[in-house]
Each structure stands twice: as C-alpha cells, then as structure tokens.
Amino acid sequence: MATNPPKALFDAGPFLRVPRPFNLADHTLRMGRKSPDKCALEVITAPGEIAEAWRFADLEAAIRGTMTGLTQAGLRPGDRLLLRLGHSVDFPILFFAATGLGALPVPTSPQWTAPEVAAAVALLTPRLTATAHGIPPGPSPHIAPADYRSWRALPPAEFALTQPDDPAYIVFTSGTGGTPKAVVHAHRAGWARRMMWRDWMDLRPSDRVLHAGAFNWTYTLGTGLTDPWAAGATSLIYAGPADRTVWLQLIRQHRATLFAAAPGVFRQMLDTSADSGNWGDLRHGLSAGDALPDRLQAAWRTATGTPIYQALGMSEVSTYASTSPHGAALRPQRGRRVAILDDMHQIAPPNAPGLLAVSHRDPGLMLGYWRGADQPPELPLHSEWFPTGDRARMTPDGALTHLGRADDLMNAQGYRVSPREVETVLLDHPNVTEAAVLEVEVRPDVTIIAAFVVAPNVTAQTLRAHCESRLARYKCPKAFYLRPALPRTATGKVLKRSLRDSVERTDP
C-alpha cells in the first residue's frame, strides 16, 4: 500500500473555538471581574516607587468611561483612532476603549516624523487622533489629554457585540525592510494569545509580569498588558528614566515572577548584575523581537538559576513558535498549524530548509494589510499558507531550527548564505557584544558580505581569523566594520539599511 511521504508540518489539532460574540477588550478584562480589588497594573518610576496602582475594577471603569467619551466625540464602529501617545497608562486605556466600541485603535511611535504621520493619516483616514503633550498630532482632528483623561469618570458604555473575525486594531510593521504596512488584526487575536500562555509564557493568575518595554510598543501591549490582564495577573511597567542597571532592582523590590524583554536587555543585565546572587521571585525570562544567542541563555541560567524562554513571531501573527517549560526546542505552539515550504510553495520534507509558513486557519493570523475603508484587507497566501519571511528546518517531531530571514539571504560565490549563521559565530567570540552581517555594495554591481561588530579591544584581523576557524571560507565576511554601537529601531531591531548606507562606495 502506498503511503504519503513525511512532511515538515506541525498540526496537533486546532485550538479551542473562539466564543461568539467576542470582543477583545471585554475578553481582556473578564478575568479581572473575579477579583476586582486585585492590582492589575503598577506604573513604577524608580525601584520601590509606584506612581500609579490600578485595581482591575478601576481599570475597567476607566476604559468603559473612555468608551462613552469616544462615542460622544464621534468615534463609531469601524472608525480608526490614531494613537500619538507617549509612555503612559493613557495608551492602554484608549486602546481598549476604542476596540471595546468596535473601532480600530492604531498605535504609532512617538518618534515618527511629520511625513510618516501624514502618510499614516492618508492611508487610514482616522476619525480622531489622540495626542500627548509634546508629540506632533498630525493633520486629522485630535483629542488632547485633558479631554480623554476626563472621560474616565463618565458612565460606563457597553462593549460592542463584535464577532471573532471583525477588525479590532491596526499595527504597523517595523519597516526595516521597506515601507511599513498597516496590519489589521481581528478580535480573535486576543483568544489566540492563550496558546502563548501555555507554550511560551507559562502564565498564571498569581504572576507579576515586568515588561522592559514602553506602553506603546506592540510587544508590551501583548505580553506586558493584554496577557497578564486576560489571565487575571498583574502587570508591572517601568516609566522612570532610562537606566540599564534598574531591572534587577525592580525584579527584587516589586516581586516580579516573569520578566519580558528583548535579548539586548538580558545581555545588559548580565553585564551589570551577574554577580548579584539574588533574583527574588523570578521564575523565568521571556525573550522576543530578535534572536536569543545560546551563549546568552546559558550565561543567564548560570547567573540567575532560571531559564529564558524565547519566541519567534511577527507583527502579522504575533508569536507562534517558542521554547517553554515543556521542552528546550523551538516548536510551534500547540493549536497552530505550521509548515516549511519549498521553492514551489509546497510542504517540504522533514529537515529540509525552506520558508516558514502559518496556516490561514490560525486564529492569531491577521485579517490582512489595510488597503482602505472600502476594500477588504489583503492577505497574501500560497494555498492555505501565509509565508512569514523566516527560513527554518523542521524535524519529524516538530522541532524548529531558525535559519534567519529569507529576504536577508546573501549571495557569496553563487552560494546562498544566512546572515544569522555568521552572526551566531561572531557572537560566540567572548569580546563581541553585538553583530550584524549583511550583503553590501562596494562598487556598482559588486557586493560583498560585511560584518558590523561591537567588540571593544578586538581587531578586524582577530574577527576574521575567528570566522575562518568556524565557517567555510565563502561564508566569511570580506569586510569588518567596528562600531561603538549598532543603530536600532525604537523596538530594538538592528537598522541594517542604515548600516548598508554607511559603507563608502567606490566608482569603477
């Protein structure tokens, strides 16, 4: 009897069906109603100093009062609310108030320039823009802090009876590879996050989750606010001055059990706190946003006695693969349907490199890219599959090896080279703290592999020898650029375009 050949496919069965109706804001606040006097949020300005403490009852009252105010200001279901806010509790209150009404909040970075804001306004045509003091509002009608903060005391509005597939909010991609796209997420995205609780965060109602990001970062919105509140746990957000030495003190004094950050923050903490010997009530760390080197994970466990669980994700689907207490291997979270696609966009055999893709059945997958109020969002698919842009291998039991971004692959003597592979080797040098590898044009139509490295007291010759001892010669960088720091976006991603533009070119 003929048998089907094995495939690089993970499918352990679908996740729990999304309830109907389903409203993201209502879902996020539902668990807090069981313990209305429990602390939902502490806004911390210094170790031991709490500027604001919000009970679940007060948080919901503020959000539902703000829903009333937004309605009076003219916001209707389907309208867009552009958020031009700083690092404050104003952000989650307005975000959940808008989506609670069935409108679409759109977070933006306060660092955006006027042309970037104007482009977003032209694309989204928001009904209103909520602005903070000192942040340019853009050309659309806007509401000021005195207005939206006063709304918190208004009588509560009822949550809209939205359906799981109704649009809930819009976020922009980072734009490091081109023009940012507006990603439309459905209300069901909140339900899909429960897969992360089990297979990445190990989230419990008793947890106190400290997130190293700002309120208006998408990573913070999900892992630092939405998830803890929906689970009935407590969020801890630091809103004091920038200080790389503050995190360990916050973990200790505020009894944080989970700490979420980008890999660079964990590295900084080890540089300043490795010999502390006391990490309080911390159970584990959560890392996302960039690759987490094995060496950093091992050093963290040695210093703290706790693991870091890392997640792989993107704006279009949040995190969908992670390590967890259930195993050290990177795997798709149970309830996801994930595959590796070959060059023909067919499911590849096990252990073959290919494009990592998520099924359109995934409840956490976006509705698509915004094209206008009168057009459905665009969801690019190959059959049932949404390609993530990441390359990976998958073993027969579902374990993943991440091979970097597909659009970052470099060409060396006709071979395709993953920058992630070269960066991993560089980061294994004891004096290298940051590394980015990319293909750069040094003369018209002539490109080389170049490494941009932060490595005090190390020469390019030493780094070249280090690479040549670990990699095939064609994979080794032809040029090394030593930098005091690597340029990054507000969310911590390396700006490779900026590095590429910094290379001096010569004419033929």
N, C-alpha and C positions, 0 to 999 in steps of 0.2 A: 504494500500500500504506500502510495506517495505521501510524503509529509512535507509540510511547509518549512522552508528554511528558517533558521533562527533570525531574529531581527533585533536591532538596537532600539527597543521600545519598552517604556515603563508604563504599565497600566495595572494598578492594583484595585481597580474598581472606582466608580465615581464617588465624590464627596457627598455628604448629606444634602438633600434637595433644599434649595433656598425657600424659606417660607414666603407665602403670598398673602397679602401685600407685604412689601419690605421697604423700609426707609432707613437709609444708612445712619442718620442722626439718631432716630428712635432706637435702632439696634445698639448703637454705641453707648447709649445712656441707660438701657434697660436693666442691666445687672446692678447698676448703682442704686436703683429704686429699692432693692432689697436691703441696702444698708445706707440710708440717706444721710446719716450723720458721719459716715466714714470719710476720711480725707481722700479726695480724688486727685488733687494737684497741690504741690508745693512749688512756688517760684522762689528760688534761692539766690540771694545776692552775694553771699560770702559763706564760708563754712560756718554752720551754726546760726546763720541769719536768714530767716524766712520772711520775704517781703509780702507774700500773699499765700494764704492757705484756703483752698476751696473744698467745701464738702460736696458730695455728689448732689445733694438737694439744691445747694446754691448754684452749682454749675448748670444744672438743668433749668432752674428758674431764669438764670441769665440768658441762656440760649433761647428759651421759648419766649422770653420778653423781647429779645432782639428780633425774633421772627415776627412779632407784632409790629415792631418799629420798621423793619424792612418792608413789610406789607404796606404800611402807611406811607412809606417813601416811594411806593410804586413798583416794587420788585414782584414779579409774578412767576409761576412755574415755567421753567424753560428759559427764563432770562439769565444772563450772565452777570455775576458780581465780581469785578476785578478787585483783587486784594493787594493794595500797595501799603503793606504794613511792616513794622519792624519786629523786634524780638520781644513780644509781649503777649499776654493772655488774650488781647483783642483778637488775635489771629484765630485760635480755635473756636472762640465764641461766634465770630462772624461766619467762619467756615461752616460749622454745624448748623447755625441758624439758616443759612442760605439753602443748604442741601435738605434741611428739615422741611423747608417750604416747597421743595421740588424745583428750586432754582439751581444754578450751577456756579458755585464759587470757583474762582480761578486764582490760585496763589501765584505771585510773582516775586522775584528777588528785589529787595530794595536797592540793590546795586545796579539795576538796569538803567541804561541811559535813556534820554528822552526819545531818540529814534526807535529804540527797542520797545518802549511803552507804546509809542504811536503805532508801530507795526502790529502789536497785540490788539490794540483797540480797533484797528482797521479790520483785522481778521475776525474778531469775536463780537464786535459791536455790543459791548456791555451796556446794560441798562444803567448801572451805577458803578462807581469806583469808591471803595473805602480807603481813605488815606490816613497816614500817620504824620505827625508833625515832622517837618524837615525832609519829607520824601516827595519828589515831584509827582503830582497826581495823574498827569496825562490829560488829554482833551475831553474825556467823557464827563458827564455830571458826577460830582463826588460828594461823599458824606464825610464829615470831619469827626475826630474823636469825641468832642463834646456831644455830638448827636448820638452816635452809636453806643457810647457808654451810658447815656441816659436811658436808652431803650431797655436796659437790663431790668429796670424796675417796672416795666409795663406788664399788664395782664398777659398771661401765657397764651400763645397760639397753639393750635393742634397740629401735630405732624401730618404732612400730606400722605395720602394713601397711595404712595408710589408703588410700582411693580419692580421686580428684580432687574429687568432689562432697561428700565428708564434711566436716562442720563442723570448722574449725580454730581460730578465735578470734573474739572479740566485741569491738567497739569502740563507743563511744557517739558519736553526733553531737554537734556543739558546743552545740546548744540555744539559739543566739542568736535563733531564730525561734519558740521554743516549748519544749515538754518534750523533753529528749534521748531519742532512740530507740536501742535496742540493735541494732547491725548485726552480723549473723552472716556471716562470710566462710568460704569453703571453702579447702581446702588448695591448690586450683588457682590461688588468687590469687597465690601465690608464683611460679608459672610465668608467669602473665600479666604480671608485672612486667618480664619480658625485653623486652617491647615498648617500655617506657620507656628501657631501656638504649640502644637503637638510635636512637629518635626523640625523645629529650629529653636524657638524661644523657651520651650518647657514652661510656659506661663501659667501662673497660679493666682487665685484671688488674693493670697497673702503677700504677693510680691510688691516690692517698691522698686520701680524701674527708673533708673537715672539715665537720661539720654544726653550725650555730649553736644547735640546739635541745637540750632536755633528753632524757635517755634515754627517759622515759616519754611523750613526745609522739609521736603516730602518724606524723607527718611524719619524725621522726628514726628511728623504728622501721623505716620503709620505706626511705627514701632514704639515711639515715645508717648503717644497720646491715645490714638484710636484703640490699639490693642489693650493697653492696661485698663482703660475705662470700660471697654466692652467685656473684659474679664472680671471687672469689679476690683481691680488692683489700683495702686497709687502711682501717679506719675511725678517724677522729680525733674525739674528743668532749672538749669543754672542760667541766670540772667545778669551775672556780675561782669566785671572787667575781664578781658582775655588774660588767662593765666594757665600755662601748661602744667603748673605744679598743683593745681587746685583739686583735681579729680579724686585722688586718693583720700584727701581730707573730706570731700563730700561723701564718698562711699562710706567712710567710717562714721562721720557725725550724723548723717541722715539715714543710716541703716539701709543702704541700697542693697538689694539682693541680686538685681540684674543691672549690668552696665552696658549700654549700647553706644557704639562709636564707629568711626571709620578706622581702618588699620593704622593710619598715621598717629592717631591719638593714643592707641595702645603702645606704639613704639615710644612716643614721648613720655608716657607714664613710666615705662621701664627705665628710661634714661634718668628720671628724677626720683623714682620711688622703689627701685628694685630691691633695696636692702631694708625696706620698712618692716617686714616680718608680720605686719598686722593689716589684713584686708577686710576686717569687720565681718559683716554678714553676707558678703558677696558669694553667690552660688556659681555664677559664670558670666562671661562676657559675650556680647553679640556683635558681630562684625559684618558690615555690608558696605557697598559703594566702590570697592576696589579689591584686588586680590590680597589675600592674607598669607604672607610667606610662612612656610613651615617652620623656619627658624624663629620667627616671632612668636608663633603659637607655642613652641617648645619653651622659649625663654619666659613667656607669660606663665605657663603652668609651673615652671620651676620657682618663679618668684612668688606666685600667689597661691599655688596649690589648687587652682581652679582652671577649667578649660575655657577656650573661646570657641563658640560655635559660629561658623561663617555661613553666609547666604549668598546665592547668586541670583540676581534679578535685574529688572529694568523698569523704566517708567511705565511701559505698556502692560506689564503684568505683575509688578512688584516682585517679591522674591518667590521663587518656585522650586529651587533646589538648595539644599543646605546640609550641613553636618548637625548632629544633635546628640542628646544623651543615648539615643538608640543605636548609634554607631559612628565611627570616626570618618567613614567615607562620605563624600559629597553625593547626595542622592536626591532625585525628585521627591517632593513631599507627597505623602500618601493622599490620594484623591486627585492628583494631577495625572495627565496623560501626556508624556514627553517622549520624543523620538530624536534620533540622529538621522539627518537626511544626507544623501549623497549628492553629487553634482547634478543629477537628473531630478532632484527633489523627491526621490523615492527613499523609503526607510532603508538605512544602511545595515549591513551585518554587524553583529557584536564586535567590539574592539576596533572597528574601523573609524578613522577620523571623519568628521562631517559637521554639518550645520545643526546646532541645537534648536529644536522647534517645539512649540507648545500647541496642543490641540485647541481648536476654536471652541471646544466644549468646556474648556476651563472657565469656571465662574469668575476667576480673577482677571481674565484677559479683557483688555479694553474693548469698548464698542468700536473704536477706530479713531482715525485722525480727523479733527474738525475741518469741515470744508465750507461751512456756512449754515445759518439757521434754517435755510430751506432745503438743505441737502443731507442725506444720511451720512454718518461718519464713514470714512474709507478704511476698511480692514483688509490689508494685503495678505492673501493666503495662497498657499500651494496645496490644492486639495483641502484637507481639513487642517493644515498646519500653518501656524504663524512662525516664521523664522525669527529667532531672537537676535541674530547677528553674532552670536558666540559660536566658536568651534569647540568640539568636545569629542571624547570617546565614551562609550557606554559598555560595561561588561554585561554578560548574560543576566546577572542578578541586579542590574540597575545602577551600579556604582559609576559615577561620572569622573572623568579627568578633564578639567577645563584647559583648553588649548589657546585661549585668547580670542580676540575679536576677529571675525572673518575679514572685516574691512581694514584691519591693521596688518594683514599678512604682507610680508616684504618679499621682494624678489632678489635672489643672490645667485648669480651664475646659472639662471634658469631654475633654481630650486625655490620653493616657497618656504619662508622661514617665519615662525611665530615670534613676535617681539616678547611675548610672555616667557617663552623658554629662555631667551637671552637675559631678560630682566631677572629671572629667578637665579641664574648663575651669578650675575653681578651682585645681587643682594645677599648671596651666600658668602661674599667676601666680608670679613669681620669689620672693615672700616667703611663700608658702603652703607649709607643710611637711606638714600633714595636713588632710584634709577628709572630711566625711561629710554626705550630703544625704538627707533623708527627709521624709515627709509627717507633720505633727504636728497634733494637735487643739488649737486655741487657745480654742475655745468649744464647747459641746455641738453636735455635728453640723457644725462648721465647721473645716475643715482647710486648712493652707497648706503650701507647700514651704519647708523651712527648711534652712539650711546651718550646720553646726558646724565651725568652722575654727580651726586653729592657725596663726597668722600674726603674728609679732612686728612691731610698729610699723606695722600696717596697720589702717585703719578700715573699718567696715562699708560706709560710703559708697563707698570705693575698690573694695571687692569687688563691690558692686552694679554699679558702672559697668563693671568688668571683665567681669562676666557678661553685662550688657546689650549689650556690644560683640561678644560671641561667640555668643549664643543668642537664639532667638525669645523675645519678652517673656514668653509664658506658661510658658516653661521656667525662667525666672529665679527664684531663691528670693525669697520675700517677707520673710523674716527671716534675719538673720545673727547667730549667737552665737559670739563669740570666746572660745576656751578655751585654757588653758595646755597641755592635753593631752587626747586623746580616750580614754575608757575602753575597755579591751580585755580579751578573754578571755586565759587562760593561753597559748593558741596564737596570739595576735596579732590576732584578728579584732575589729573595732570592735563594741562593745556598743550597737547602735542603740536597743535597748529602753531602756537606761539614759539615753541622750540624750533620747529621746522623753519619758521620765518626768520629766526635769529642767525641761521647759518649763512655766512657770506658766500656768495656765488661768484664764479669767475667766468668771463666770456671766453669762447674758444679762440 
